[in-house]
């Protein structure tokens, strides 16, 4: 599946979402994101940030409106064609969602194995990435034996290992200290410079202001794009992340 650089990689048109018979938690959400763009998703607790991310990675269906990913209308895409689309979206979940019966190494290796990567490539890339996030001494550890911050780093490594076209992260630095948080943000930046579209939901306003990327501000289900004058994005360039994964 090729991606047109002049076409939105994510597009919402008048999207509404409600759970059951309750009120709408997202209301008339409309935006377009360019391939290779980087946005922070901000807003108070309960504003709908996690719900918006779930719509993008196809864990939820909208109550109304149009969602397009990679130029395809999700509503008219066949069920058979949805899994390949999902595999192009990496997700860092707030609750980690690691497989407790697998080691840290095997959790991170899973996307590469699904993609059919060679065993030697899996060994090299997984070890390098887990070392980069400070877990080189925990390759064989299972998630229940790791701290919350360590599990978060395994989750992030798993999300980025296959270089997804879209990366969604829900509070990815919430369980780590500030130095590691900035190291992880650098990882997301390097992935973005390779062409990945990045959306990070966070309450860390200091980090958002320091990094200076455009914001998607949600409040009571309404979305406002802040500091994002056009759909254009910088062209991907080679970075030190090329040699990492």
Protein Blocks (a to p, Z undefined) as FASTA:
>chain_A
ZZdfkbcfbdcehiacdehjbccfbghiacdddehiacddeddehilmmmmmmmmnopac
cfbdcddeehiafklpcfklmmmmmmmpccddfklopafkbcfklmmmmmmmmnopafkl
mmmmmmmmmmmnopammmmpcfklpcfklmmmmmmmmmmmnopabdcdehkllmccfklm
mmmmmmmmmmmmnopacddddfblmlmmmnopacdddeehiacdehiabfbdcdddddfk
lmmZZ
